[in-house]
């Protein structure tokens, strides 16, 4: 005959500590239910957080971004009317060398003011 191993009993070990409450009128002990320690976030707590910037800040940021885009648009340009002719006034004109970079810098200043404005 084969020797069979005796079946061992499975023991379940709980990882949460159970609280015992002793009833003073009797010798029986009662186990109090454990409360969940999970944090729940509701829509109300999320909605209460204020935005980092106010409405005026976002408006100023949009204006600054628009000024920067206007400067970039003024800096772009087409080619020469004829491939045989080189005209320096088209490439190195006032609009591309002075006005467009000035508008881009003004837009950056507006952005900085929008960020730091209380």
C-alpha positions, 0 to 999 in steps of 0.5 A: 500500500502506498503511504498517503500524506495526510491532508493539511488544513488551510489557514487563512491569515488576515492582514487587517487587525481586528478590534475586540470590544469586551462586553462588561455584562457578559463574558462574550467578546464582540468584534467591531467592524473595521472601517475602510481607509480609502480616500474618496474624492467627490466631484464637489472637492474637485470643483472647489479647487480654484484655477491657477490664473484668472479670466483676465490672465487668460485673456492677456495670454491670448492677446500676447499669443496673437501678437506673437503670431502676427509678428511671425506672419509679418516675418514670412514672405514670398520669393522674388518676382523673377528668379533672375533678379535679386532685390534686397528691399524685399528680403531686408525691408523694414517689415521683416527686420524691424517690425516683426521682431519688435511685435514678437518681443512685445507679445513676449512681454505681454505674456510675462505680464499675463503670467505675473499679474495678480 
